[in-house]
Amino acid sequence: MHNIKWPEGNRIEKNIIVSTKTKNNLLQYLVPVDSTVIADNLIWSTTGPGDFTITYLLLELNKKVNGGTWAQWTAEGVEQGTILADPCVTISNKKMTTCPGSPINDIGFVPLATDIGLLP
């Protein structure tokens, strides 16, 4: 650890993040830039692809942005390879199914085992 004040070495990769909130923070990050990997996620807002904001604090830089846009966040260079797209996923009876051509295939997503708590 290089800094005892915050966690280091975190990886946020290959997740599907879906929000039903309108005009609100979809994501909030409090991260050290140098040791955090945020990559290859799939993000979608059911109210529209540009209808969300992001609040973040880049710890080493002491840079905080409240309600930033996706463009602002990705310009920071912390998040790489993440796409904004409808995942075209249905969850029923603890089973996930996807449409043909679902973008989850583009991020290398692997579903969790249903016996550890996938909720419908």
C-alpha positions in Angstrom: 0.0 0.0 0.0 1.3 3.4 -0.9 -1.3 5.4 1.0 -3.0 4.3 4.2 -5.9 6.7 3.8 -7.7 4.8 0.9 -8.0 1.4 -0.6 -5.7 0.5 -3.5 -5.7 -2.2 -6.2 -9.4 -2.4 -6.8 -10.8 -3.8 -10.1 -14.3 -3.0 -11.4 -14.5 -5.1 -14.6 -17.0 -6.8 -16.8 -20.1 -5.7 -14.9 -23.6 -4.9 -16.1 -24.9 -1.7 -14.4 -28.5 -0.8 -15.0 -30.3 2.1 -13.5 -34.0 3.2 -13.5 -33.3 6.5 -11.9 -34.1 9.7 -13.8 -31.7 12.7 -13.9 -29.7 11.3 -11.0 -26.3 9.9 -10.2 -25.9 6.5 -11.8 -22.4 6.1 -10.6 -20.3 7.3 -7.7 -16.6 6.7 -7.5 -14.1 7.5 -4.8 -10.9 6.1 -6.3 -7.2 6.4 -6.4 -6.4 6.8 -10.1 -3.0 5.1 -10.0 -4.1 1.8 -8.6 -7.7 1.4 -9.7 -8.9 -0.5 -12.8 -12.3 0.3 -14.1 -12.8 -1.4 -17.5 -15.0 -3.3 -19.9 -18.3 -2.6 -18.1 -21.7 -2.2 -19.7 -23.8 0.7 -18.4 -27.4 1.5 -19.2 -30.0 3.9 -17.9 -33.6 2.7 -18.7 -34.5 6.4 -19.1 -32.0 6.9 -21.9 -28.3 6.6 -22.6 -27.4 10.2 -21.7 -29.9 10.6 -18.9 -27.5 10.1 -15.9 -24.7 11.8 -14.1 -21.6 10.6 -12.3 -20.1 11.9 -9.1 -16.4 11.1 -8.5 -13.4 12.0 -6.4 -10.0 11.2 -7.8 -8.1 10.8 -4.6 -4.4 11.6 -5.6 -5.6 14.7 -7.5 -8.1 15.7 -4.9 -10.4 16.4 -7.8 -14.1 16.1 -7.1 -16.9 16.4 -9.7 -20.6 16.3 -8.6 -23.0 15.4 -11.3 -20.6 15.1 -14.1 -21.4 13.8 -17.6 -20.2 10.5 -19.0 -17.9 12.5 -21.4 -16.3 14.3 -18.4 -15.8 11.0 -16.6 -14.3 9.1 -19.5 -12.0 12.1 -20.3 -10.4 11.5 -16.9 -8.9 8.3 -18.4 -9.8 6.1 -15.4 -12.5 4.0 -17.1 -11.5 2.1 -20.2 -13.5 0.0 -22.6 -16.8 0.5 -21.0 -19.8 0.9 -23.3 -23.2 2.5 -22.9 -25.8 0.2 -24.3 -29.0 -1.7 -23.5 -27.8 -5.1 -22.3 -31.0 -6.7 -23.6 -31.2 -9.0 -20.6 -34.2 -10.7 -18.9 -34.0 -12.3 -15.5 -36.8 -14.7 -14.7 -36.8 -17.5 -12.1 -33.2 -16.7 -11.2 -32.2 -17.4 -14.8 -30.7 -14.7 -17.1 -31.3 -14.8 -20.8 -30.0 -12.4 -23.4 -31.2 -11.3 -26.8 -29.2 -12.4 -29.9 -26.4 -9.9 -30.3 -26.6 -8.6 -26.8 -23.6 -6.3 -26.0 -22.8 -8.2 -22.9 -20.8 -10.5 -25.2 -18.6 -7.5 -26.1 -17.4 -7.0 -22.5 -16.6 -10.7 -21.6 -19.4 -10.8 -19.0 -19.7 -14.1 -17.1 -22.9 -14.5 -15.1 -22.7 -15.3 -11.4 -23.9 -18.7 -10.2 -27.5 -18.5 -9.2 -27.0 -20.1 -5.8 -25.1 -17.1 -4.5 -27.9 -14.6 -4.7 -28.9 -13.5 -8.2 -32.2 -11.6 -7.7 -35.0 -11.5 -10.2 
